[in-house]
């Protein structure tokens, strides 16, 4: 118990440290690599919380595919970055983020406490899912049984959406590469 708390505290501290570095960095490549690292640490956090399926998704999509797509998109940006000075747009962005954060924190006070037996989630279907996972489906992990059996069509639909989005991004990247190669050939003539 104490060991898990120490590990989770270390991972949260590491995530906060990476977030501070992301905010303070000014190079796009550093931001991309740090966000991939952040996703990987978040996946480790999910593993420590016994949510292995969520950790696998975070590692593959957040740290893997997203990082690769950002790096591919980076090849289309100019090599020199313009240094942007602080202006009024930044104040609007900071105010918007602060207002949204305040609203989310305010809304979270209405949520029930985590782990309480009186919570609505424990009163309705939780017991049916736990017993059904073990007795009817035969899968010991409740989260896996919910994703694979109870919500199988929903999970399949999400997979189709992610696959379609990935193919669309690859088509756009390939189209951009072919156009850039044509423009470069014309310049070299």
C-alpha positions as CSV (number, residue, x, y, z in Angstrom):
1,X,0.0,0.0,0.0
2,X,2.7,2.5,1.0
3,X,4.8,1.4,-2.0
4,X,2.0,2.1,-4.4
5,X,1.4,5.5,-2.9
6,X,5.1,6.3,-3.3
7,X,5.2,5.1,-6.9
8,X,2.0,7.1,-7.8
9,X,3.3,10.2,-6.0
10,X,6.6,9.9,-8.0
11,X,4.7,9.5,-11.3
12,X,2.4,12.4,-10.6
13,X,5.5,14.5,-9.7
14,X,7.2,13.4,-12.9
15,X,4.0,14.3,-14.9
16,X,3.9,17.8,-13.3
17,X,7.6,18.3,-14.0
18,X,7.2,17.3,-17.7
19,X,4.1,19.6,-17.9
20,X,6.1,22.6,-16.6
21,X,8.9,21.8,-19.2
22,X,6.3,21.6,-22.0
23,X,4.9,25.0,-21.0
24,X,8.3,26.6,-20.8
25,X,9.8,25.2,-24.0
26,X,9.9,27.3,-27.1
27,X,11.0,24.7,-29.7
28,X,8.4,22.6,-31.5
29,X,10.5,19.5,-31.6
30,X,11.0,19.7,-27.8
31,X,7.3,20.1,-27.3
32,X,6.5,17.0,-29.4
33,X,9.0,14.9,-27.6
34,X,7.9,16.0,-24.2
35,X,4.3,15.4,-24.9
36,X,5.2,11.9,-26.0
37,X,7.1,11.4,-22.8
38,X,4.1,12.8,-20.8
39,X,1.8,10.2,-22.5
40,X,4.3,7.4,-21.7
41,X,4.4,8.4,-18.0
42,X,0.6,8.6,-18.0
43,X,0.5,5.1,-19.3
44,X,2.8,4.0,-16.5
45,X,0.4,5.7,-14.1
46,X,-2.5,3.7,-15.5
47,X,-0.6,0.5,-15.1
48,X,0.1,1.3,-11.5
49,X,-3.7,1.8,-11.1
50,X,-4.4,-1.6,-12.7
51,X,-6.0,-0.2,-15.8
52,X,-3.8,-2.0,-18.2
53,X,-6.1,-1.7,-21.2
54,X,-6.2,2.1,-20.8
55,X,-2.4,2.1,-20.4
56,X,-2.0,0.2,-23.6
57,X,-4.2,2.7,-25.4
58,X,-2.4,5.7,-24.0
59,X,1.0,4.2,-24.8
60,X,0.1,3.3,-28.4
61,X,-2.0,6.3,-29.3
62,X,-0.6,9.1,-27.0
63,X,3.0,8.2,-27.0
64,X,3.3,6.3,-30.2
65,X,1.0,7.3,-33.1
66,X,0.5,10.9,-32.0
67,X,4.2,11.5,-31.6
68,X,5.0,10.0,-35.0
69,X,2.2,12.1,-36.7
70,X,3.4,15.3,-35.0
71,X,7.0,14.5,-36.2
72,X,5.7,13.9,-39.7
73,X,3.8,17.2,-39.6
74,X,6.9,18.9,-38.3
75,X,8.6,18.2,-41.6
76,X,6.2,20.6,-43.3
77,X,7.0,23.5,-41.0
78,X,9.8,26.0,-41.9
79,X,13.2,25.3,-40.4
80,X,13.4,28.7,-38.7
81,X,10.9,29.6,-36.0
82,X,9.7,33.1,-35.5
83,X,10.0,34.4,-32.0
84,X,6.6,35.6,-30.9
85,X,6.3,38.4,-28.4
86,X,3.6,38.5,-25.7
87,X,0.5,40.2,-27.0
88,X,-3.2,40.6,-26.2
89,X,-4.1,37.2,-27.8
90,X,-2.1,35.6,-25.0
91,X,-4.2,37.4,-22.3
92,X,-7.4,36.2,-24.0
93,X,-6.1,32.6,-24.1
94,X,-5.0,32.7,-20.4
95,X,-8.3,34.2,-19.3
96,X,-10.3,31.6,-21.3
97,X,-8.2,28.7,-19.8
98,X,-8.6,30.1,-16.3
99,X,-12.4,30.5,-16.7
100,X,-12.8,26.9,-18.1
101,X,-10.5,25.5,-15.3
102,X,-12.5,27.3,-12.7
103,X,-15.8,26.0,-14.1
104,X,-14.5,22.5,-14.2
105,X,-13.3,22.6,-10.7
106,X,-16.6,24.2,-9.5
107,X,-18.5,21.4,-11.4
108,X,-16.4,18.7,-9.8
109,X,-17.6,19.6,-6.3
110,X,-21.0,18.2,-7.2
111,X,-19.5,14.8,-8.0
112,X,-19.8,12.0,-5.4
113,X,-16.7,11.0,-3.4
114,X,-14.6,8.3,-5.0
115,X,-15.0,4.9,-3.4
116,X,-18.1,5.5,-1.4
117,X,-20.6,2.6,-1.4
118,X,-23.5,5.0,-1.7
119,X,-22.4,6.3,-5.1
120,X,-24.9,5.8,-7.9
121,X,-22.4,3.7,-9.9
122,X,-22.3,1.2,-7.1
123,X,-26.1,1.1,-6.7
124,X,-27.1,0.4,-10.2
125,X,-25.1,-1.9,-12.5
126,X,-21.7,-2.4,-10.8
127,X,-22.7,-5.6,-9.0
128,X,-24.2,-7.0,-12.2
129,X,-21.1,-6.3,-14.2
130,X,-18.8,-7.8,-11.5
131,X,-20.8,-11.0,-11.2
132,X,-21.6,-11.2,-14.9
133,X,-17.9,-10.8,-15.8
134,X,-17.0,-13.7,-13.6
135,X,-20.0,-16.0,-14.0
136,X,-21.5,-15.4,-17.4
137,X,-18.6,-14.3,-19.5
138,X,-15.7,-15.9,-17.7
139,X,-13.3,-13.0,-18.0
140,X,-11.7,-12.1,-14.6
141,X,-10.9,-8.5,-15.5
142,X,-14.2,-6.5,-15.2
143,X,-12.9,-3.6,-17.4
144,X,-11.9,-6.0,-20.2
145,X,-15.3,-7.8,-20.0
146,X,-17.2,-4.5,-20.2
147,X,-15.1,-3.2,-23.2
148,X,-15.0,-6.6,-25.1
149,X,-18.5,-8.0,-24.3
150,X,-21.0,-5.5,-22.8
151,X,-19.8,-2.6,-25.0
152,X,-18.3,-4.7,-27.8
153,X,-20.1,-2.8,-30.6
154,X,-19.2,0.5,-29.1
155,X,-15.5,-0.5,-28.8
156,X,-15.6,-1.8,-32.4
157,X,-17.1,1.5,-33.6
158,X,-14.4,3.5,-31.8
159,X,-11.7,1.3,-33.4
160,X,-13.2,2.0,-36.8
161,X,-13.2,5.7,-36.2
162,X,-9.6,5.7,-35.0
163,X,-8.5,3.5,-38.0
164,X,-10.4,5.8,-40.4
165,X,-8.8,8.9,-38.9
166,X,-5.3,7.3,-39.1
167,X,-5.8,6.4,-42.8
168,X,-7.1,10.0,-43.5
169,X,-4.0,11.5,-41.9
170,X,-1.7,9.1,-43.9
171,X,-3.4,10.1,-47.1
172,X,-3.1,13.8,-46.3
173,X,0.6,13.3,-45.4
174,X,1.2,11.3,-48.6
175,X,-0.5,14.0,-50.6
176,X,1.6,16.7,-49.0
177,X,4.8,14.8,-49.6
178,X,3.9,14.2,-53.3
179,X,3.1,17.9,-53.8
180,X,6.3,19.0,-52.1
181,X,8.4,16.6,-54.2
182,X,6.7,18.0,-57.4
183,X,7.5,21.6,-56.2
184,X,11.1,20.7,-55.4
185,X,11.6,19.0,-58.8
186,X,10.2,22.1,-60.5
187,X,12.6,24.4,-58.5
188,X,15.6,22.2,-59.4
189,X,14.9,22.5,-63.2
